Amino acid sequence: MRRRLRPIASPRLARLISIGKGDFVGWDEADLAAILQMQLRAPLLGTLKPTASEIQKIMEREHLPGSALPQTVRELLVHPHPPLSLLRRAKDFAKTADSGKDPLPPLVATALYLSAIAAAFVRHSKRVTTMNDTELRGSLQWITEQAWIDPSLRTLSGDAVAKLADDAGQNGTADRCAEYE
């Protein structure tokens, strides 16, 4: 004998069904903050997976003694002189971190992506994105407004927004296209 199931309205079930339809549901700000903190504490080399020869080149090019290489993602992003090549790797990692096996929530991946761009811009005056000034300013401003994002990353993004404004004032243009390096 077959039992007939009665339909029930369930917001939780509706959220589960909507997974994969463009929204990453189920993460509140506390979850996002915890996931971001876990990523920031992650070992840098294990996360970015550079080869031994790449590490050697970074050490030689950046004139870093072995102990000066940032050990975590956080150390890389807040380092006063982070290796630019590792910032690029961090940006590239974050760009695809919301897909594949064990994806990050898209908002966390976006925060890491924009933080790597901000660090390259603030610490090296290098643009590692093709976003124009208006797009970049809006994206970085978004980070500064998110309470769940680590305060050091919000400060870094705020510094990048200020540098964009300074650069626009000095160059006499408010919305030039990025010179991607």
Backbone as JSON Lines, residues from 0, in Angstrom:
{"i":0,"aa":"M","n":[0.83,-1.17,0.0],"ca":[0.0,0.0,0.0],"c":[0.88,1.24,0.0]}
{"i":1,"aa":"R","n":[0.57,2.13,-0.88],"ca":[1.33,3.37,-1.01],"c":[0.69,4.49,-0.22]}
{"i":2,"aa":"R","n":[1.5,5.14,0.57],"ca":[0.98,6.28,1.33],"c":[1.18,7.54,0.53]}
{"i":3,"aa":"R","n":[0.25,8.36,0.56],"ca":[0.33,9.63,-0.14],"c":[0.88,10.68,0.81]}
{"i":4,"aa":"L","n":[1.95,11.34,0.39],"ca":[2.53,12.38,1.23],"c":[1.81,13.69,1.01]}
{"i":5,"aa":"R","n":[1.62,14.34,2.06],"ca":[0.97,15.63,2.03],"c":[2.02,16.72,1.81]}
{"i":6,"aa":"P","n":[1.82,17.64,0.89],"ca":[2.79,18.71,0.7],"c":[2.8,19.64,1.91]}
{"i":7,"aa":"I","n":[3.99,20.02,2.31],"ca":[4.14,20.96,3.42],"c":[4.98,22.13,2.94]}
{"i":8,"aa":"A","n":[4.6,23.29,3.34],"ca":[5.39,24.49,3.02],"c":[6.57,24.53,3.99]}
{"i":9,"aa":"S","n":[7.76,24.51,3.45],"ca":[8.93,24.52,4.3],"c":[9.98,25.47,3.73]}
{"i":10,"aa":"P","n":[10.23,26.58,4.42],"ca":[11.26,27.5,3.94],"c":[12.63,26.83,3.87]}
{"i":11,"aa":"R","n":[12.88,25.92,4.8],"ca":[14.17,25.23,4.81],"c":[14.32,24.34,3.58]}
{"i":12,"aa":"L","n":[13.26,23.63,3.24],"ca":[13.27,22.79,2.05],"c":[13.41,23.66,0.8]}
{"i":13,"aa":"A","n":[12.73,24.77,0.77],"ca":[12.83,25.67,-0.38],"c":[14.26,26.16,-0.56]}
{"i":14,"aa":"R","n":[14.93,26.44,0.54],"ca":[16.33,26.87,0.44],"c":[17.2,25.76,-0.11]}
{"i":15,"aa":"L","n":[16.98,24.55,0.34],"ca":[17.77,23.42,-0.16],"c":[17.54,23.2,-1.65]}
{"i":16,"aa":"I","n":[16.3,23.31,-2.08],"ca":[15.98,23.11,-3.48],"c":[16.62,24.19,-4.35]}
{"i":17,"aa":"S","n":[16.77,25.39,-3.82],"ca":[17.32,26.49,-4.61],"c":[18.83,26.42,-4.77]}
{"i":18,"aa":"I","n":[19.5,25.51,-4.05],"ca":[20.95,25.39,-4.2],"c":[21.28,25.04,-5.64]}
{"i":19,"aa":"G","n":[22.27,25.7,-6.17],"ca":[22.68,25.46,-7.54],"c":[21.94,26.33,-8.54]}
{"i":20,"aa":"K","n":[21.07,27.19,-8.08],"ca":[20.33,28.06,-8.99],"c":[20.84,29.49,-8.9]}
{"i":21,"aa":"G","n":[22.11,29.66,-8.59],"ca":[22.71,30.99,-8.59],"c":[22.92,31.59,-7.22]}
{"i":22,"aa":"D","n":[22.22,31.09,-6.22],"ca":[22.38,31.63,-4.88],"c":[23.09,30.6,-4.01]}
{"i":23,"aa":"F","n":[23.98,31.08,-3.17],"ca":[24.65,30.2,-2.21],"c":[23.95,30.47,-0.9]}
{"i":24,"aa":"V","n":[23.07,29.6,-0.52],"ca":[22.21,29.86,0.63],"c":[22.75,29.14,1.86]}
{"i":25,"aa":"G","n":[22.24,29.58,2.99],"ca":[22.56,28.89,4.22],"c":[23.67,29.5,5.03]}
{"i":26,"aa":"W","n":[24.35,30.52,4.53],"ca":[25.44,31.13,5.27],"c":[24.98,32.49,5.79]}
{"i":27,"aa":"D","n":[25.03,32.64,7.11],"ca":[24.77,33.97,7.65],"c":[26.11,34.66,7.89]}
{"i":28,"aa":"E","n":[26.08,35.88,8.4],"ca":[27.33,36.64,8.56],"c":[28.3,35.96,9.51]}
{"i":29,"aa":"A","n":[27.8,35.32,10.55],"ca":[28.69,34.62,11.48],"c":[29.39,33.45,10.78]}
{"i":30,"aa":"D","n":[28.65,32.74,9.93],"ca":[29.24,31.64,9.16],"c":[30.31,32.18,8.21]}
{"i":31,"aa":"L","n":[29.97,33.23,7.49],"ca":[30.92,33.82,6.54],"c":[32.18,34.28,7.25]}
{"i":32,"aa":"A","n":[32.02,34.93,8.4],"ca":[33.17,35.4,9.18],"c":[34.05,34.23,9.6]}
{"i":33,"aa":"A","n":[33.44,33.15,10.08],"ca":[34.2,31.98,10.53],"c":[34.95,31.33,9.36]}
{"i":34,"aa":"I","n":[34.29,31.23,8.21],"ca":[34.93,30.63,7.04],"c":[36.08,31.51,6.56]}
{"i":35,"aa":"L","n":[35.87,32.82,6.55],"ca":[36.94,33.74,6.15],"c":[38.12,33.63,7.1]}
{"i":36,"aa":"Q","n":[37.86,33.59,8.41],"ca":[38.95,33.47,9.38],"c":[39.72,32.17,9.18]}
{"i":37,"aa":"M","n":[39.02,31.11,8.87],"ca":[39.69,29.83,8.62],"c":[40.6,29.95,7.39]}
{"i":38,"aa":"Q","n":[40.13,30.61,6.36],"ca":[40.95,30.79,5.16],"c":[42.16,31.69,5.44]}
{"i":39,"aa":"L","n":[41.97,32.72,6.24],"ca":[43.08,33.62,6.58],"c":[44.15,32.92,7.41]}
{"i":40,"aa":"R","n":[43.75,31.93,8.22],"ca":[44.71,31.17,9.03],"c":[45.36,30.04,8.26]}
{"i":41,"aa":"A","n":[44.86,29.76,7.08],"ca":[45.36,28.62,6.3],"c":[46.83,28.84,5.92]}
{"i":42,"aa":"P","n":[47.61,27.76,5.92],"ca":[49.01,27.89,5.49],"c":[49.06,28.39,4.05]}
{"i":43,"aa":"L","n":[49.86,29.4,3.84],"ca":[49.94,30.05,2.53],"c":[50.38,29.08,1.45]}
{"i":44,"aa":"L","n":[51.46,28.35,1.68],"ca":[51.98,27.48,0.65],"c":[51.04,26.32,0.35]}
{"i":45,"aa":"G","n":[50.33,25.83,1.37],"ca":[49.36,24.77,1.15],"c":[48.14,25.25,0.38]}
{"i":46,"aa":"T","n":[47.8,26.51,0.56],"ca":[46.64,27.08,-0.13],"c":[46.97,27.43,-1.57]}
{"i":47,"aa":"L","n":[48.1,28.1,-1.79],"ca":[48.44,28.59,-3.13],"c":[49.21,27.57,-3.94]}
{"i":48,"aa":"K","n":[49.84,26.61,-3.26],"ca":[50.56,25.49,-3.9],"c":[51.6,25.9,-4.95]}
{"i":49,"aa":"P","n":[52.5,26.82,-4.6],"ca":[53.57,27.12,-5.56],"c":[54.57,25.96,-5.58]}
{"i":50,"aa":"T","n":[55.27,25.82,-6.69],"ca":[56.29,24.78,-6.79],"c":[57.53,25.26,-6.03]}
{"i":51,"aa":"A","n":[58.43,24.32,-5.76],"ca":[59.68,24.66,-5.06],"c":[60.48,25.68,-5.85]}
{"i":52,"aa":"S","n":[60.52,25.54,-7.18],"ca":[61.28,26.49,-7.99],"c":[60.63,27.87,-7.96]}
{"i":53,"aa":"E","n":[59.3,27.93,-7.9],"ca":[58.62,29.23,-7.79],"c":[58.95,29.9,-6.46]}
{"i":54,"aa":"I","n":[58.99,29.11,-5.4],"ca":[59.34,29.67,-4.09],"c":[60.76,30.21,-4.11]}
{"i":55,"aa":"Q","n":[61.67,29.47,-4.7],"ca":[63.06,29.92,-4.79],"c":[63.15,31.22,-5.57]}
{"i":56,"aa":"K","n":[62.44,31.31,-6.69],"ca":[62.45,32.55,-7.49],"c":[61.88,33.72,-6.7]}
{"i":57,"aa":"I","n":[60.82,33.48,-5.96],"ca":[60.22,34.54,-5.14],"c":[61.23,35.02,-4.11]}
{"i":58,"aa":"M","n":[61.9,34.09,-3.45],"ca":[62.87,34.44,-2.42],"c":[64.01,35.27,-3.01]}
{"i":59,"aa":"E","n":[64.49,34.87,-4.18],"ca":[65.59,35.6,-4.82],"c":[65.13,36.97,-5.32]}
{"i":60,"aa":"R","n":[63.99,37.0,-5.99],"ca":[63.49,38.25,-6.57],"c":[63.12,39.26,-5.49]}
{"i":61,"aa":"E","n":[62.52,38.8,-4.43],"ca":[62.06,39.68,-3.36],"c":[63.14,39.91,-2.29]}
{"i":62,"aa":"H","n":[64.28,39.22,-2.42],"ca":[65.38,39.33,-1.46],"c":[64.9,39.03,-0.04]}
{"i":63,"aa":"L","n":[64.14,37.94,0.08],"ca":[63.6,37.56,1.38],"c":[64.41,36.42,1.97]}
{"i":64,"aa":"P","n":[64.79,36.55,3.24],"ca":[65.34,35.37,3.91],"c":[64.21,34.37,4.11]}
{"i":65,"aa":"G","n":[64.53,33.09,4.24],"ca":[63.52,32.05,4.34],"c":[62.44,32.31,5.37]}
{"i":66,"aa":"S","n":[62.79,32.87,6.5],"ca":[61.8,33.09,7.56],"c":[60.9,34.29,7.27]}
{"i":67,"aa":"A","n":[61.26,35.13,6.29],"ca":[60.47,36.33,6.02],"c":[59.27,36.05,5.12]}
{"i":68,"aa":"L","n":[59.21,34.88,4.52],"ca":[58.09,34.55,3.65],"c":[56.83,34.43,4.5]}
{"i":69,"aa":"P","n":[55.75,35.12,4.12],"ca":[54.51,34.99,4.9],"c":[54.09,33.53,5.02]}
{"i":70,"aa":"Q","n":[53.6,33.16,6.19],"ca":[53.26,31.77,6.46],"c":[51.77,31.46,6.26]}
{"i":71,"aa":"T","n":[50.92,32.49,6.37],"ca":[49.48,32.29,6.22],"c":[48.93,33.27,5.19]}
{"i":72,"aa":"V","n":[47.7,33.03,4.78],"ca":[47.05,33.95,3.84],"c":[46.93,35.33,4.48]}
{"i":73,"aa":"R","n":[46.58,35.4,5.76],"ca":[46.48,36.69,6.45],"c":[47.82,37.43,6.43]}
{"i":74,"aa":"E","n":[48.89,36.7,6.77],"ca":[50.21,37.34,6.78],"c":[50.56,37.9,5.41]}
{"i":75,"aa":"L","n":[50.19,37.22,4.36],"ca":[50.45,37.72,3.01],"c":[49.68,39.02,2.77]}
{"i":76,"aa":"L","n":[48.4,39.02,3.1],"ca":[47.56,40.18,2.79],"c":[47.89,41.41,3.62]}
{"i":77,"aa":"V","n":[48.38,41.23,4.84],"ca":[48.68,42.39,5.69],"c":[50.17,42.71,5.76]}
{"i":78,"aa":"H","n":[50.99,41.92,5.1],"ca":[52.44,42.12,5.09],"c":[52.76,43.5,4.5]}
{"i":79,"aa":"P","n":[53.73,44.24,5.07],"ca":[54.06,45.56,4.53],"c":[54.69,45.51,3.13]}
{"i":80,"aa":"H","n":[55.36,44.4,2.8],"ca":[55.97,44.24,1.48],"c":[55.75,42.8,0.99]}
{"i":81,"aa":"P","n":[54.51,42.43,0.73],"ca":[54.24,41.04,0.33],"c":[54.79,40.77,-1.07]}
{"i":82,"aa":"P","n":[55.26,39.57,-1.31],"ca":[55.7,39.24,-2.66],"c":[54.54,39.38,-3.65]}
{"i":83,"aa":"L","n":[54.75,40.22,-4.66],"ca":[53.7,40.48,-5.64],"c":[53.25,39.21,-6.35]}
{"i":84,"aa":"S","n":[54.19,38.32,-6.63],"ca":[53.83,37.08,-7.32],"c":[52.89,36.23,-6.46]}
{"i":85,"aa":"L","n":[53.07,36.26,-5.13],"ca":[52.16,35.5,-4.26],"c":[50.8,36.18,-4.17]}
{"i":86,"aa":"L","n":[50.77,37.51,-4.22],"ca":[49.48,38.2,-4.24],"c":[48.7,37.83,-5.51]}
{"i":87,"aa":"R","n":[49.42,37.75,-6.62],"ca":[48.76,37.34,-7.87],"c":[48.21,35.91,-7.76]}
{"i":88,"aa":"R","n":[49.0,35.03,-7.15],"ca":[48.54,33.64,-6.97],"c":[47.33,33.6,-6.05]}
{"i":89,"aa":"A","n":[47.35,34.43,-5.0],"ca":[46.22,34.48,-4.07],"c":[44.96,34.99,-4.79]}
{"i":90,"aa":"K","n":[45.13,35.99,-5.63],"ca":[44.0,36.52,-6.41],"c":[43.46,35.43,-7.34]}
{"i":91,"aa":"D","n":[44.35,34.74,-8.04],"ca":[43.92,33.69,-8.96],"c":[43.24,32.54,-8.22]}
{"i":92,"aa":"F","n":[43.77,32.17,-7.05],"ca":[43.14,31.13,-6.23],"c":[41.72,31.55,-5.86]}
{"i":93,"aa":"A","n":[41.58,32.77,-5.35],"ca":[40.28,33.24,-4.88],"c":[39.27,33.38,-6.01]}
{"i":94,"aa":"K","n":[39.77,33.69,-7.19],"ca":[38.88,33.88,-8.35],"c":[38.09,32.61,-8.67]}
{"i":95,"aa":"T","n":[38.66,31.46,-8.4],"ca":[37.98,30.2,-8.7],"c":[37.63,29.4,-7.45]}
{"i":96,"aa":"A","n":[37.84,29.98,-6.28],"ca":[37.63,29.24,-5.03],"c":[36.17,28.95,-4.72]}
{"i":97,"aa":"D","n":[35.25,29.57,-5.44],"ca":[33.84,29.32,-5.19],"c":[33.26,28.25,-6.11]}
{"i":98,"aa":"S","n":[34.15,27.52,-6.78],"ca":[33.69,26.43,-7.64],"c":[34.61,25.23,-7.43]}
{"i":99,"aa":"G","n":[34.25,24.11,-8.03],"ca":[35.08,22.91,-7.91],"c":[34.8,22.15,-6.63]}
{"i":100,"aa":"K","n":[35.78,21.33,-6.25],"ca":[35.66,20.51,-5.05],"c":[35.85,21.4,-3.82]}
{"i":101,"aa":"D","n":[34.99,21.25,-2.83],"ca":[35.04,22.03,-1.58],"c":[35.06,23.54,-1.84]}
{"i":102,"aa":"P","n":[34.04,24.06,-2.51],"ca":[34.04,25.49,-2.82],"c":[33.81,26.35,-1.58]}
{"i":103,"aa":"L","n":[34.35,27.55,-1.64],"ca":[34.08,28.56,-0.62],"c":[32.77,29.26,-0.97]}
{"i":104,"aa":"P","n":[32.09,29.8,0.02],"ca":[30.95,30.65,-0.32],"c":[31.43,31.79,-1.22]}
{"i":105,"aa":"P","n":[30.68,32.15,-2.24],"ca":[31.13,33.2,-3.16],"c":[31.52,34.51,-2.48]}
{"i":106,"aa":"L","n":[30.83,34.89,-1.42],"ca":[31.18,36.15,-0.76],"c":[32.56,36.07,-0.1]}
{"i":107,"aa":"V","n":[32.91,34.93,0.44],"ca":[34.24,34.75,1.04],"c":[35.3,34.78,-0.06]}
{"i":108,"aa":"A","n":[35.05,34.06,-1.14],"ca":[36.0,34.06,-2.27],"c":[36.18,35.48,-2.81]}
{"i":109,"aa":"T","n":[35.09,36.22,-2.91],"ca":[35.16,37.61,-3.4],"c":[35.97,38.48,-2.45]}
{"i":110,"aa":"A","n":[35.77,38.31,-1.16],"ca":[36.53,39.11,-0.19],"c":[38.03,38.82,-0.31]}
{"i":111,"aa":"L","n":[38.4,37.56,-0.47],"ca":[39.82,37.21,-0.62],"c":[40.38,37.75,-1.94]}
{"i":112,"aa":"Y","n":[39.62,37.62,-3.0],"ca":[40.01,38.11,-4.32],"c":[40.28,39.62,-4.28]}
{"i":113,"aa":"L","n":[39.33,40.37,-3.76],"ca":[39.48,41.82,-3.71],"c":[40.59,42.25,-2.74]}
{"i":114,"aa":"S","n":[40.79,41.49,-1.67],"ca":[41.85,41.83,-0.72],"c":[43.23,41.64,-1.35]}
{"i":115,"aa":"A","n":[43.4,40.62,-2.17],"ca":[44.68,40.44,-2.86],"c":[44.92,41.58,-3.84]}
{"i":116,"aa":"I","n":[43.88,42.02,-4.54],"ca":[43.99,43.15,-5.46],"c":[44.35,44.42,-4.67]}
{"i":117,"aa":"A","n":[43.68,44.62,-3.54],"ca":[43.94,45.8,-2.71],"c":[45.37,45.79,-2.18]}
{"i":118,"aa":"A","n":[45.85,44.64,-1.74],"ca":[47.22,44.55,-1.21],"c":[48.25,44.89,-2.29]}
{"i":119,"aa":"A","n":[48.06,44.37,-3.49],"ca":[48.99,44.68,-4.59],"c":[48.97,46.17,-4.91]}
{"i":120,"aa":"F","n":[47.8,46.76,-4.88],"ca":[47.66,48.18,-5.22],"c":[48.25,49.08,-4.12]}
{"i":121,"aa":"V","n":[47.94,48.77,-2.87],"ca":[48.41,49.61,-1.75],"c":[49.9,49.4,-1.5]}
{"i":122,"aa":"R","n":[50.37,48.16,-1.47],"ca":[51.75,47.87,-1.08],"c":[52.76,48.01,-2.23]}
{"i":123,"aa":"H","n":[52.29,47.82,-3.47],"ca":[53.21,47.85,-4.61],"c":[52.84,48.88,-5.68]}
{"i":124,"aa":"S","n":[51.71,49.54,-5.52],"ca":[51.18,50.45,-6.55],"c":[51.03,49.73,-7.88]}
{"i":125,"aa":"K","n":[50.65,48.46,-7.83],"ca":[50.47,47.63,-9.03],"c":[49.01,47.24,-9.14]}
{"i":126,"aa":"R","n":[48.51,47.31,-10.36],"ca":[47.14,46.89,-10.64],"c":[47.19,45.46,-11.15]}
{"i":127,"aa":"V","n":[46.54,44.56,-10.44],"ca":[46.51,43.16,-10.86],"c":[45.09,42.78,-11.26]}
{"i":128,"aa":"T","n":[44.38,43.74,-11.8],"ca":[43.01,43.53,-12.24],"c":[42.76,44.39,-13.47]}
{"i":129,"aa":"T","n":[41.77,43.99,-14.24],"ca":[41.38,44.79,-15.4],"c":[40.17,45.67,-15.08]}
{"i":130,"aa":"M","n":[39.71,45.64,-13.84],"ca":[38.59,46.52,-13.46],"c":[39.0,47.98,-13.62]}
{"i":131,"aa":"N","n":[38.07,48.8,-14.08],"ca":[38.36,50.23,-14.14],"c":[38.22,50.81,-12.73]}
{"i":132,"aa":"D","n":[38.58,52.08,-12.58],"ca":[38.59,52.69,-11.26],"c":[37.22,52.66,-10.58]}
{"i":133,"aa":"T","n":[36.17,52.92,-11.33],"ca":[34.83,52.94,-10.75],"c":[34.43,51.56,-10.25]}
{"i":134,"aa":"E","n":[34.67,50.53,-11.04],"ca":[34.35,49.16,-10.62],"c":[35.18,48.76,-9.4]}
{"i":135,"aa":"L","n":[36.46,49.07,-9.45],"ca":[37.35,48.7,-8.36],"c":[36.97,49.44,-7.08]}
{"i":136,"aa":"R","n":[36.73,50.73,-7.19],"ca":[36.35,51.52,-6.02],"c":[35.07,50.97,-5.39]}
{"i":137,"aa":"G","n":[34.07,50.67,-6.21],"ca":[32.82,50.13,-5.68],"c":[33.0,48.78,-5.02]}
{"i":138,"aa":"S","n":[33.82,47.93,-5.61],"ca":[34.07,46.6,-5.04],"c":[34.81,46.7,-3.72]}
{"i":139,"aa":"L","n":[35.84,47.54,-3.67],"ca":[36.61,47.7,-2.44],"c":[35.78,48.39,-1.36]}
{"i":140,"aa":"Q","n":[34.93,49.32,-1.76],"ca":[34.05,49.99,-0.81],"c":[33.1,48.97,-0.18]}
{"i":141,"aa":"W","n":[32.65,48.01,-0.98],"ca":[31.78,46.95,-0.46],"c":[32.46,46.22,0.69]}
{"i":142,"aa":"I","n":[33.75,45.91,0.54],"ca":[34.47,45.21,1.61],"c":[34.45,46.03,2.9]}
{"i":143,"aa":"T","n":[34.69,47.34,2.77],"ca":[34.75,48.19,3.97],"c":[33.42,48.23,4.72]}
{"i":144,"aa":"E","n":[32.34,47.9,4.04],"ca":[31.0,47.98,4.63],"c":[30.5,46.66,5.21]}
{"i":145,"aa":"Q","n":[31.28,45.59,5.08],"ca":[30.85,44.27,5.54],"c":[31.4,43.99,6.93]}
{"i":146,"aa":"A","n":[30.52,43.97,7.92],"ca":[30.95,43.75,9.3],"c":[31.58,42.38,9.5]}
{"i":147,"aa":"W","n":[31.24,41.39,8.69],"ca":[31.76,40.04,8.87],"c":[33.19,39.89,8.35]}
{"i":148,"aa":"I","n":[33.65,40.84,7.55],"ca":[35.0,40.76,7.0],"c":[36.0,41.25,8.03]}
{"i":149,"aa":"D","n":[37.12,40.57,8.12],"ca":[38.18,40.87,9.08],"c":[38.53,42.36,9.03]}
{"i":150,"aa":"P","n":[38.66,43.01,10.19],"ca":[38.97,44.44,10.21],"c":[40.24,44.82,9.45]}
{"i":151,"aa":"S","n":[41.26,43.95,9.46],"ca":[42.49,44.29,8.73],"c":[42.24,44.34,7.23]}
{"i":152,"aa":"L","n":[41.34,43.51,6.72],"ca":[41.01,43.53,5.29],"c":[40.13,44.73,4.96]}
{"i":153,"aa":"R","n":[39.25,45.1,5.88],"ca":[38.44,46.31,5.67],"c":[39.33,47.55,5.63]}
{"i":154,"aa":"T","n":[40.32,47.59,6.51],"ca":[41.26,48.72,6.51],"c":[42.07,48.74,5.23]}
{"i":155,"aa":"L","n":[42.58,47.61,4.82],"ca":[43.35,47.51,3.58],"c":[42.53,48.0,2.4]}
{"i":156,"aa":"S","n":[41.28,47.58,2.32],"ca":[40.42,48.0,1.22],"c":[40.14,49.5,1.3]}
{"i":157,"aa":"G","n":[39.96,50.02,2.5],"ca":[39.78,51.47,2.67],"c":[41.01,52.24,2.21]}
{"i":158,"aa":"D","n":[42.18,51.7,2.5],"ca":[43.42,52.34,2.04],"c":[43.5,52.33,0.51]}
{"i":159,"aa":"A","n":[43.05,51.25,-0.09],"ca":[43.06,51.16,-1.56],"c":[42.07,52.15,-2.17]}
{"i":160,"aa":"V","n":[40.9,52.31,-1.55],"ca":[39.91,53.29,-2.03],"c":[40.51,54.69,-1.96]}
{"i":161,"aa":"A","n":[41.18,55.01,-0.85],"ca":[41.81,56.33,-0.71],"c":[42.91,56.52,-1.74]}
{"i":162,"aa":"K","n":[43.7,55.49,-1.99],"ca":[44.77,55.59,-2.99],"c":[44.19,55.79,-4.39]}
{"i":163,"aa":"L","n":[43.09,55.12,-4.68],"ca":[42.42,55.33,-5.98],"c":[42.0,56.79,-6.12]}
{"i":164,"aa":"A","n":[41.44,57.36,-5.06],"ca":[41.02,58.77,-5.1],"c":[42.21,59.69,-5.28]}
{"i":165,"aa":"D","n":[43.31,59.4,-4.55],"ca":[44.52,60.21,-4.69],"c":[45.07,60.13,-6.1]}
{"i":166,"aa":"D","n":[45.15,58.92,-6.64],"ca":[45.67,58.73,-7.99],"c":[44.8,59.44,-9.02]}
{"i":167,"aa":"A","n":[43.47,59.38,-8.85],"ca":[42.56,60.05,-9.78],"c":[42.76,61.55,-9.73]}
{"i":168,"aa":"G","n":[42.97,62.09,-8.53],"ca":[43.2,63.53,-8.38],"c":[44.5,63.97,-9.01]}
{"i":169,"aa":"Q","n":[45.54,63.16,-8.87],"ca":[46.85,63.51,-9.44],"c":[46.85,63.38,-10.95]}
{"i":170,"aa":"N","n":[46.13,62.39,-11.48],"ca":[46.12,62.16,-12.92],"c":[45.04,62.94,-13.64]}
{"i":171,"aa":"G","n":[44.16,63.58,-12.87],"ca":[43.11,64.38,-13.48],"c":[42.02,63.56,-14.14]}
{"i":172,"aa":"T","n":[41.93,62.3,-13.82],"ca":[40.88,61.47,-14.39],"c":[40.3,60.59,-13.3]}
{"i":173,"aa":"A","n":[38.99,60.5,-13.28],"ca":[38.34,59.75,-12.21],"c":[38.02,58.31,-12.61]}
{"i":174,"aa":"D","n":[38.11,57.97,-13.88],"ca":[37.69,56.64,-14.28],"c":[38.51,56.11,-15.45]}
{"i":175,"aa":"R","n":[39.79,55.98,-15.23],"ca":[40.62,55.43,-16.28],"c":[40.57,53.91,-16.21]}
{"i":176,"aa":"C","n":[40.87,53.28,-17.29],"ca":[40.94,51.81,-17.29],"c":[42.22,51.38,-16.6]}
{"i":177,"aa":"A","n":[42.15,50.25,-15.99],"ca":[43.31,49.73,-15.28],"c":[44.42,49.36,-16.26]}
{"i":178,"aa":"E","n":[45.63,49.61,-15.82],"ca":[46.8,49.13,-16.54],"c":[47.2,47.84,-15.87]}
{"i":179,"aa":"Y","n":[46.7,46.76,-16.41],"ca":[46.9,45.46,-15.8],"c":[48.36,45.04,-15.93]}
{"i":180,"aa":"E","n":[48.93,44.61,-14.82],"ca":[50.31,44.15,-14.82],"c":[50.38,42.71,-14.44]}
